[in-house]
Amino acid sequence: MNGGYRFIRIAFARTIASAATLMVSTLPFGVGPVEAQIPAPPQDHPIALTGGTINTVTNGVIPNGTIVFENGIITAVGTDVEIPSDAERVDVSGRHVYPGMVDGNSAMGLFEIGGFDVTIDLDELGTITPNVRAEVAVNPESRHIGVARSHGVLVTVSSPQGGLISGQAAAMMLDGWTWEEMTLESGVGMIVNWPSPNEEEEGEYVSSIRELRDALTWAEEEDVRIVIRGGRDAPYVADHLAAKGIPVMITSVLTSPSRQWEPYDSEYILPAQLFEAGVRFAIVGGSNVAYEYRLPHEAGTAVAFGLPEDEALKAVTLYPAEFLGFDDRVGSLEVGKDATLLITTGSPLEYSTLFEQAYIEGREIDMVDQQRYFFEKYMERLRQSKAATDPEDS
């Protein structure tokens, strides 16, 4: 933990499903080895992406720019940079380069198949388990990894669940043979599921506000830095959050209101509300790994409901990395940071954008995942069927 916990992340969760404490490295039933992706080898030569639009996040947008990386580290970004003579030049003209997205609240590698306990390793026995380290239980063979990174998510904060103090979360790169190779940084935060002050009021409005206030008061009295995970009612205490600089990780934008009296767009407008109030926030989506690919869509929905696009992009790249203390590695395209980046056809927050290629620490990532595999498989079936019935059009 580099000398102590950076912060305690407070989660407001009423119930946590029980899970087994054993993780097995296995593909789901019926999934053949063709879908098992092979981790990329370390970068062994300089690479220069030239001619594309470089979206740095921190230093603006660079049209017709070049980004150079070597040994997994960005060495140059700009329009007039020196490219090593032995560099592999990749023409990305007409394309965009973005930093890889960061999901700050995930069960990636800890949850595989619902209903099969041996593929789930989210919590340990007991209610207070601060010694738990999420990274050691991460399954590098998870089928969810490929789907997430094919939609731009290259780093996840895999987090334990359950009990009162669940354990320590870890920032994980979505590529590697072992959990050691995948770990970007361990111990990025202690997960605390803040208890309801009055269980009889569970689900009431008042209870959520009370939990927020209790957590904020406790953190101030104990002089610990916290990040609020959830934040459904954060706008009601926005002044305090903004004044104290306490960040909020919004766990869902693409969801319906939790109370009958709330307007239909109460969750959609939450990021814009916090932005206007001066509250620091990130968009992290839910912890269901099957929907990890929706992270850019969560941010895109916030844009449609009033959040500036540049803030939405930071909310899924730079901000979660800043809040969790590893922004020196990822979150933006700057010299000295990891070459963990995306080549896209447009903004990653748009549904129509294609993620053509990803690099993690300069390693060129296999972009064929389970969903793409089945798409190609059944498209081939359609082509064969069409050829059989109408040979002239095949």
C-alpha positions in Angstrom: 0.0 0.0 0.0 3.1 2.3 -0.3 3.1 3.2 3.4 -0.6 3.1 4.2 -4.0 3.1 2.6 -4.6 6.0 0.3 -8.3 6.1 1.1 -11.2 4.1 2.2 -13.8 3.6 -0.5 -17.3 3.7 1.0 -20.0 1.6 -0.8 -23.6 1.8 0.1 -24.9 -1.7 -0.5 -27.8 -3.4 1.3 -27.2 -7.0 0.4 -24.2 -8.8 -1.0 -24.8 -12.2 -2.6 -22.7 -15.0 -1.0 -20.0 -16.4 -3.1 -17.5 -19.3 -2.9 -13.9 -18.6 -2.0 -12.5 -20.7 -4.8 -11.6 -19.5 -8.3 -10.8 -22.0 -11.1 -9.2 -21.1 -14.3 -11.6 -22.6 -16.8 -13.5 -21.5 -19.8 -17.3 -21.5 -19.6 -19.1 -24.7 -20.6 -19.4 -25.1 -24.4 -16.7 -22.5 -25.1 -13.9 -23.9 -27.4 -10.2 -23.0 -27.2 -10.6 -20.8 -30.3 -12.0 -18.1 -28.0 -9.1 -18.3 -25.5 -7.0 -15.2 -26.3 -3.3 -15.4 -26.1 -1.7 -12.6 -24.1 0.6 -10.3 -26.1 4.4 -10.4 -25.8 6.2 -7.4 -24.3 6.9 -4.6 -26.7 10.4 -5.2 -28.2 10.7 -2.3 -30.6 9.6 1.3 -30.9 6.2 2.0 -32.4 5.0 5.3 -33.9 1.3 5.9 -34.6 1.3 8.7 -37.2 -1.3 10.9 -38.9 -4.2 10.4 -36.4 -6.0 12.7 -34.1 -4.4 12.4 -30.7 -6.9 12.9 -27.8 -4.5 13.5 -24.9 -7.2 14.3 -22.3 -4.9 16.5 -20.4 -3.3 18.6 -23.1 -6.0 19.0 -25.7 -6.5 17.4 -29.1 -3.7 17.1 -31.6 -4.8 16.8 -35.3 -2.5 14.9 -37.6 -0.4 14.0 -34.6 2.2 11.3 -33.8 2.6 9.3 -30.6 5.7 7.2 -30.1 6.2 4.5 -27.4 9.0 2.2 -26.5 9.3 -0.5 -23.8 5.7 0.1 -23.0 6.2 3.8 -22.2 5.1 6.9 -24.2 8.2 8.8 -25.3 6.8 11.5 -27.6 3.4 13.1 -28.4 2.9 15.9 -30.9 3.0 17.0 -34.5 6.7 17.5 -34.9 8.4 14.7 -33.0 11.5 12.6 -33.7 10.7 9.1 -34.6 13.4 6.5 -34.0 14.9 5.0 -37.1 14.0 1.5 -36.1 10.4 2.3 -35.1 7.5 0.5 -36.6 5.3 3.2 -38.2 1.6 2.6 -38.1 -0.5 5.0 -40.2 -3.6 5.9 -38.3 -4.8 8.7 -40.6 -8.5 9.3 -40.3 -8.5 7.5 -36.9 -8.4 8.7 -33.3 -6.1 7.8 -30.5 -7.4 7.8 -27.0 -6.1 6.6 -23.6 -7.6 3.3 -22.5 -10.7 3.6 -20.4 -10.5 2.8 -16.7 -13.4 1.1 -14.8 -13.0 2.0 -11.2 -15.5 -0.4 -9.8 -15.4 -3.9 -11.2 -15.6 -7.6 -10.5 -13.4 -8.4 -13.4 -11.5 -11.7 -13.0 -13.5 -12.4 -9.8 -16.8 -13.4 -11.3 -17.3 -15.6 -14.3 -20.7 -17.5 -14.4 -23.7 -16.7 -12.3 -25.0 -19.9 -10.6 -21.7 -21.7 -10.6 -20.1 -20.8 -7.3 -16.7 -22.3 -8.2 -16.2 -19.5 -10.8 -17.0 -16.7 -8.3 -14.5 -15.4 -5.8 -15.9 -12.1 -4.6 -15.8 -12.4 -0.9 -14.3 -14.3 2.0 -15.8 -15.7 5.2 -16.3 -13.2 7.9 -17.6 -9.6 7.9 -14.2 -7.9 8.5 -11.5 -9.0 6.1 -9.1 -6.1 5.5 -6.3 -8.6 4.6 -8.0 -9.7 1.4 -6.2 -8.7 -1.8 -8.3 -8.9 -4.9 -5.5 -9.3 -7.4 -4.4 -12.8 -6.1 -7.9 -14.2 -7.0 -8.1 -12.7 -10.5 -8.6 -15.3 -13.2 -6.5 -14.3 -16.3 -8.6 -16.7 -18.5 -11.9 -14.9 -17.9 -14.0 -14.6 -21.0 -15.2 -11.2 -19.9 -11.7 -9.7 -20.4 -11.7 -9.8 -24.1 -15.2 -8.3 -24.4 -14.4 -5.4 -22.1 -11.1 -4.4 -23.9 -12.7 -4.7 -27.3 -15.0 -1.9 -26.1 -12.1 0.3 -24.9 -11.9 -0.8 -21.2 -8.2 -1.6 -20.7 -7.8 -1.2 -16.9 -10.3 -2.3 -14.2 -10.2 -1.9 -10.5 -11.2 -5.4 -9.4 -12.8 -5.1 -6.0 -13.8 -7.6 -3.3 -17.4 -7.6 -1.9 -19.3 -8.8 1.1 -19.2 -8.1 4.8 -18.5 -4.8 6.4 -14.8 -4.4 5.4 -14.4 -6.4 2.2 -10.7 -6.0 1.6 -8.3 -4.3 -0.8 -9.1 -3.5 -4.5 -6.4 -3.6 -7.2 -5.9 -1.9 -10.5 -5.6 -4.6 -13.2 -4.5 -4.4 -16.8 -6.7 -6.6 -19.1 -3.8 -8.6 -20.5 -1.4 -11.0 -19.1 -0.6 -14.7 -18.4 -0.9 -14.4 -14.6 -2.4 -12.1 -12.1 1.1 -10.8 -11.3 1.6 -9.7 -14.9 -1.9 -8.1 -15.0 -1.5 -6.1 -11.8 -1.0 -2.4 -12.4 -1.1 -1.5 -8.8 -2.3 -3.4 -5.7 -4.0 -2.0 -2.7 -5.5 1.0 -4.3 -8.2 1.2 -1.7 -10.0 -0.5 1.1 -13.6 -1.5 0.4 -16.0 -0.6 3.2 -19.8 -1.3 2.9 -21.2 1.4 5.1 -24.0 0.0 7.3 -27.5 1.4 7.4 -28.1 3.4 10.6 -31.6 2.1 10.8 -32.4 -1.2 9.0 -36.1 -0.6 9.4 -35.8 2.3 7.1 -33.9 0.3 4.5 -34.8 1.6 1.0 -36.2 5.0 2.2 -34.8 8.2 1.0 -33.9 9.4 4.4 -31.7 6.3 5.0 -29.4 6.9 2.0 -28.9 10.6 3.0 -28.2 9.6 6.6 -25.6 7.0 5.4 -23.8 9.6 3.3 -23.7 12.1 6.2 -22.5 9.5 8.6 -19.7 8.4 6.3 -18.6 11.9 5.7 -18.7 12.8 9.4 -16.7 9.6 10.3 -14.1 10.3 7.6 -13.6 13.8 8.9 -13.3 12.7 12.5 -10.9 9.9 11.7 -8.9 12.0 9.2 -9.1 9.4 6.4 -9.6 10.1 2.7 -12.6 8.5 1.2 -14.2 8.0 -2.2 -18.0 7.5 -2.3 -19.1 4.6 -4.5 -22.7 4.9 -5.6 -23.6 8.5 -5.1 -27.3 8.2 -5.9 -28.1 11.0 -3.4 -24.8 12.9 -3.7 -26.6 15.9 -5.2 -28.3 16.5 -1.8 -25.0 16.9 -0.1 -23.1 18.3 -3.1 -22.0 21.5 -1.3 -20.2 19.5 1.4 -18.7 17.1 -1.1 -17.4 19.9 -3.2 -16.0 21.9 -0.2 -14.2 18.9 1.2 -13.0 17.6 -2.3 -14.5 14.2 -1.7 -14.9 12.3 -5.0 -17.9 10.2 -6.1 -17.8 7.1 -8.2 -21.1 7.0 -10.0 -22.0 3.3 -10.3 -24.7 3.5 -12.9 -26.1 6.0 -15.4 -27.9 3.6 -17.6 -30.5 2.6 -15.1 -34.0 3.5 -14.0 -34.9 5.6 -11.0 -34.8 3.8 -7.6 -37.9 5.6 -6.2 -41.3 5.9 -7.7 -41.5 9.7 -7.2 -38.2 10.4 -9.1 -38.3 11.6 -12.7 -37.3 9.1 -15.4 -33.9 10.9 -16.1 -32.8 11.2 -12.4 -29.9 8.8 -13.0 -29.1 10.1 -16.5 -28.6 13.7 -15.2 -26.6 12.8 -12.1 -23.2 13.4 -13.6 -24.2 16.8 -15.0 -25.6 17.7 -11.6 -22.4 16.9 -9.8 -20.4 18.7 -12.4 -22.4 21.8 -12.1 -22.1 21.6 -8.3 -18.3 21.3 -8.5 -18.1 17.8 -7.1 -15.3 15.6 -8.4 -16.7 12.4 -9.9 -15.9 9.4 -12.1 -18.3 7.1 -14.0 -17.6 3.5 -13.2 -20.7 1.6 -14.1 -22.0 -1.3 -12.2 -19.8 -4.2 -11.0 -21.5 -6.8 -13.2 -18.7 -7.9 -15.5 -21.1 -9.1 -18.2 -21.9 -5.4 -18.7 -18.4 -4.1 -18.5 -18.5 -3.2 -22.2 -21.2 -0.6 -21.5 -18.8 1.8 -19.6 -18.4 4.1 -22.6 -22.1 4.1 -23.2 -22.7 5.1 -19.5 -20.6 8.1 -20.1 -22.2 8.8 -23.5 -25.6 8.9 -21.9 -24.4 11.5 -19.4 -23.3 13.6 -22.4 -26.8 13.3 -23.9 -28.2 14.6 -20.6 -26.1 17.7 -20.1 -22.5 16.7 -19.2 -19.8 18.2 -21.4 -18.1 15.6 -23.5 -14.6 16.3 -22.4 -15.7 15.8 -18.8 -17.4 12.6 -19.7 -14.2 11.3 -21.3 -12.2 12.2 -18.2 -14.8 10.5 -16.0 -13.9 7.1 -17.6 -10.1 7.7 -18.1 -8.2 10.2 -16.0 -10.5 10.8 -13.0 -10.8 7.2 -11.7 -7.1 6.9 -12.0 -6.6 10.1 -10.1 -9.0 9.2 -7.3 -7.4 5.8 -6.9 -3.8 7.0 -7.1 -2.4 5.5 -10.3 -2.8 8.4 -12.7 1.0 8.5 -13.1 0.6 5.3 -15.2 -2.7 5.6 -17.2 -5.7 7.9 -17.8 -4.1 10.3 -20.4 -1.6 10.3 -23.2 1.5 12.0 -21.8 5.2 11.4 -22.1 6.3 9.0 -19.3 3.0 7.3 -18.9 2.2 3.7 -20.0 1.3 3.2 -23.7 -2.1 1.9 -22.8 -4.2 3.3 -25.5 -6.9 2.9 -28.2 -7.2 3.4 -31.9 -10.8 4.2 -32.8 -13.0 5.5 -35.7 -14.3 8.3 -33.5 -15.3 9.2 -29.9 -15.4 6.1 -27.7 -18.5 7.5 -26.1 -20.5 7.1 -29.3 -22.4 3.9 -30.0 -21.3 3.9 -33.7 -17.5 4.1 -32.9 -15.4 1.0 -33.7 -12.4 0.1 -31.5 -10.0 -1.1 -34.1 -6.9 -1.7 -32.0 -5.7 -1.5 -28.4 -2.2 -1.4 -26.8 -1.5 -2.2 -23.2 1.9 -1.1 -22.0 2.9 -1.0 -25.7 1.7 -4.6 -26.3 -0.6 -5.1 -29.4 -3.7 -6.7 -28.1 -5.8 -9.4 -29.7 -9.1 -7.8 -30.5 -11.1 -10.9 -31.2 -13.3 -11.7 -28.3 -16.2 -14.0 -27.6 -18.8 -11.8 -29.1 -16.9 -11.1 -32.2 -16.1 -14.7 -32.6 -19.7 -15.7 -32.6 -20.6 -12.8 -34.8 -18.2 -14.0 -37.5 -19.2 -17.6 -37.0 -22.9 -17.0 -37.6 -22.3 -14.5 -40.4 -20.4 -17.3 -42.1 -23.4 -19.6 -41.6 -25.6 -16.9 -43.2 -23.3 -16.6 -46.1 -23.2 -20.3 -46.7 -27.0 -20.5 -46.4 -27.4 -17.7 -48.9 -24.9 -19.3 -51.3 -26.8 -22.6 -51.2 -30.1 -21.0 -52.0 -29.0 -18.3 -54.5 -25.5 -19.2 -56.0 -25.5 -16.3 -58.4 -25.6 -13.7 -55.5 -23.0 -15.5 -53.4 
